[in-house]
Amino acid sequence: MRFVQIDILPEGKALVDIDKMTHAVAQDDGVRVFLGANHLDVPHTLPELENVLAGRDRRDDGEGSRAGFGVR
């Protein structure tokens, strides 16, 4: 299982098994993530959610991205 922590609405966080995620649908205030028969509403756009699931900063636009590696 692969888990990722994401922000959820109302204000909070959830540890999500991304192997159980079936799909995501954009909404006015974020995205509804479907986990089988359950769902979570998250305050991310689809590109931000994709970054979170990939382990990047949610606002990573690809400019200067280090693929998860920091510079020291």
Buried (B, 14 or more C-beta within 10 A) or exposed (E): EEEBEBBBBEEEEBEBEBEEBEEBEEEEEBBBBBBEEEBBEBBBBEEBBBBBBEEBEBEBEEEEEEEEEEEE
